[in-house]
Amino acid sequence: MIDFAQKPLILAPMAGFSDLPFREVVKKFNADLTISEMISSNALVYESKKTLKMLEKSSLESPYIVQIAGSDKEVIKKAVCMLNDLEFIDGIDFNCGCPVNKVIKQNAGSALLLNLELLKSLVSTIKMYSKKKSISVKFRLGFEEKIPDQIAQACEQAGADFISIHARTRKQLYSGKADYEGILKAKQAVKIPVVANGDISFENAKEVLAFTQSDALMIGRASIGKPWIFYEIKNDQKISETLKKEIISFHFEAMLKHYGEQGVKLFRKHLHEYSKGYKGASAFRDKINRCENAKAMQQELEAFF
Ligand SMILES: Cc1cc2nc3c(=O)[nH]c(=O)nc-3n(C[C@H](O)[C@H](O)[C@H](O)COP(=O)(O)O)c2cc1C
């Protein structure tokens, strides 16, 4: 399903950012693979309207992976069976990296790095019940102690087709430097493809790929406000300012199409990011924070960029 020989570029799952409209934009700019925001297996089983909407994909997304989180075997099994019925989903990714307390309290996300037996049995459960083309796991280097090789092996033994590693521990949250040696250590411990993640940018992408010997790169924050980064890395060339304006407008239209008028409020955070580095950005942000309808926001956007 994924040609790792081509060293693909993957958009990282990011709650609140990597929704359908954003993924549609990055797909237009050469991202090879997109993954949904994290979806709780509990919420999936409950089948709330909001959760079902989060599963939707753009026609440009192929392959498309949905990321689930959880720690209860029965619930995860039910969630997988439910995803099996949705043919447009090509793969399931299991979240073992989320550092948020609410998730950890439920023994999910990065808490699973403290219990590799449980992690293994949950990944095995997904593997056993999934009818999808791929099963993957995304994790950090460890909870406090760095044990990337052990985690990687646990995932491989449980049947993961590939793994993605955020080069930080849970304790680090998002601070401190990404430790790419940790990714290299994991890569040397397994045979399945390894995806490197953490602080990857236009500037360091090739270096990280070479140093970690990994099979793909996953980019998160560097794509927020710069969804064209995938194109830039692939072509070793920055995009033009005119094109940026077109992309921002396209993103806004996609938001309105997906969310209706609610898209106006949800697009504010993206405009904050898009405007970074521009003269007058602070006044622009003030204005768009007060925009309540699509027409007003479109006018502000046209005038500013
Ligand atoms: C706002 C935000 C939301 C995130 N949500 C998720 C998520 O839903 N699932 C997940 O596995 N990781 C999530 N992450 C972590 C990213 O996928 C990624 O591992 C991390 O940001 C490091 O990569 P980067 O430096 O390229 O951003 C999130 C990160 C951010 C900043």
The ligand as an SDF file (V2000), in Angstrom:
LIG
                    3D

 31 33  0  0  0  0  0  0  0  0999 V2000
   -1.6010   20.2290   17.7670 C   0  0  0  0  0  0  0  0  0  0  0  0
   -1.0390   18.8320   17.7430 C   0  0  0  0  0  0  0  0  0  0  0  0
   -1.9010   17.7560   17.7420 C   0  0  0  0  0  0  0  0  0  0  0  0
   -1.4080   16.4490   17.7110 C   0  0  0  0  0  0  0  0  0  0  0  0
   -2.2710   15.3970   17.6480 N   0  0  0  0  0  0  0  0  0  0  0  0
   -1.7990   14.1390   17.5000 C   0  0  0  0  0  0  0  0  0  0  0  0
   -2.6750   13.0420   17.2670 C   0  0  0  0  0  0  0  0  0  0  0  0
   -3.9020   13.1980   17.1970 O   0  0  0  0  0  0  0  0  0  0  0  0
   -2.1110   11.8210   17.1360 N   0  0  0  0  0  0  0  0  0  0  0  0
   -0.7600   11.6100   17.1820 C   0  0  0  0  0  0  0  0  0  0  0  0
   -0.2980   10.4780   17.0470 O   0  0  0  0  0  0  0  0  0  0  0  0
    0.0900   12.6320   17.3830 N   0  0  0  0  0  0  0  0  0  0  0  0
   -0.3950   13.8780   17.5110 C   0  0  0  0  0  0  0  0  0  0  0  0
    0.4840   14.9220   17.6290 N   0  0  0  0  0  0  0  0  0  0  0  0
    1.9310   14.6710   17.5380 C   0  0  0  0  0  0  0  0  0  0  0  0
    2.4030   14.7940   16.0900 C   0  0  0  0  0  0  0  0  0  0  0  0
    1.8250   13.8080   15.2710 O   0  0  0  0  0  0  0  0  0  0  0  0
    3.9400   14.6650   16.0210 C   0  0  0  0  0  0  0  0  0  0  0  0
    4.3050   13.3930   16.4910 O   0  0  0  0  0  0  0  0  0  0  0  0
    4.6690   15.7150   16.8310 C   0  0  0  0  0  0  0  0  0  0  0  0
    4.0870   16.9910   16.6740 O   0  0  0  0  0  0  0  0  0  0  0  0
    6.1550   15.7980   16.4430 C   0  0  0  0  0  0  0  0  0  0  0  0
    6.3020   16.0340   15.0730 O   0  0  0  0  0  0  0  0  0  0  0  0
    6.5730   17.5170   14.4710 P   0  0  0  0  0  0  0  0  0  0  0  0
    7.7570   18.0790   15.1900 O   0  0  0  0  0  0  0  0  0  0  0  0
    6.7730   17.3000   13.0200 O   0  0  0  0  0  0  0  0  0  0  0  0
    5.3310   18.3220   14.7940 O   0  0  0  0  0  0  0  0  0  0  0  0
    0.0010   16.2240   17.7060 C   0  0  0  0  0  0  0  0  0  0  0  0
    0.8600   17.3270   17.7120 C   0  0  0  0  0  0  0  0  0  0  0  0
    0.3700   18.6170   17.7250 C   0  0  0  0  0  0  0  0  0  0  0  0
    1.3280   19.7710   17.7010 C   0  0  0  0  0  0  0  0  0  0  0  0
  1  2  1  0
  2  3  1  0
  2 30  2  0
  3  4  2  0
  4  5  1  0
  4 28  1  0
  5  6  2  0
  6  7  1  0
  6 13  1  0
  7  8  2  0
  7  9  1  0
  9 10  1  0
 10 11  2  0
 10 12  1  0
 12 13  2  0
 13 14  1  0
 14 15  1  0
 14 28  1  0
 15 16  1  0
 16 17  1  0
 16 18  1  0
 18 19  1  0
 18 20  1  0
 20 21  1  0
 20 22  1  0
 22 23  1  0
 23 24  1  0
 24 25  2  0
 24 26  1  0
 24 27  1  0
 28 29  2  0
 29 30  1  0
 30 31  1  0
M  END
$$$$
